Amino acid sequence: MTSIFRDNLLKDKVAFVTGGGSGIGRRIAERFAEHGSKVVLSGRKQEKLDDAARSIRAAGGTAETARLDVREYESLEAALQKTREQFGEIDILLCAAAGNFPALVSGMSANGFKAVIDIDLLGTFNTCRAAYPHLRKPGASIISISANHATMPIAWQSHVCAAKAGVELLTKTLALEWGPQGIRANCITPGPTDDTEGMRRLAPTEEARRAVERNVPLRRFGTKEELADLALFLCSDAASYITGAVYVSDGGQSLCRTGAVAAAAL
Ligand code: COA
């Protein structure tokens, strides 16, 4: 599906993407490439990265891959340095790497909680910190993918709730600290998004999907395309005065803090 925006909004820009091999990260990276940005896709699984890069190149875009885990700082540093050498300063940093599994606090080990904090929160810090020397100043745009978990306590999701709340405050702090150098930092906060690993884990059956939809005022899942266009807007010149913002794209789900039963009656 093509973007609703005019062509080539990101001509000659350079984007570095974590979690770029699949899901929301991949779709946003594809959108960036469709609009003329060179993209470096990073992630843990080389096959997924290769597949995403192949599809971008087949559509006429420029893509490279970097196999890494955002929990390993030195591998991020090396990949970002390489990106700089190959393409120049980085205009867009998309932090989309994330981990998730459903577990009650009482059924989760300290290491399980830490795994998600390390990927989502520390991984976002690592990516931004390692990218800092290579970001275009002024002009760079950082986008971190949060989730409604940041503001809605969700049972079975304590690790993600804690991590995403941290990601949103980290983003606002980066906006404060790096704003004077012309670096913007914003969050995209999706609600339930179709065709993602997260929703396959959290709503694996049709019944679970219907229950999720009943709790969303727009009564449907969001799409990766909708998030890709929001990301495109946020890193375009149209958003040049926007920093420290959290853009929620969730069909209104976060308005329904009273729970599934009350929301279904809306
Ligand atoms: N219930 C309870 N604990 C779980 C679990 C589950 N379903 N899945 C993993 N854990 C625990 C493990 O038991 C382990 O803790 P332990 O050492 O005390 O036993 C800890 O989490 C780390 O698991 P491990 O599989 O070694 O971590 P990993 O680094 O290989 O994987 C995860 C990270 C756990 C987040 C994994 O789900 C993952 O790789 N996810 C990536 C894809 C994804 O989640 N996408 C959706 C994003 S929204």
Residues whose N, C-alpha, C, O or C-beta is under 5 A from the ligand:
A	BS01	COA	A98 G99 N100 F101 P102 A103 G107 M108 S109 N111 G112 A115 E197 G198
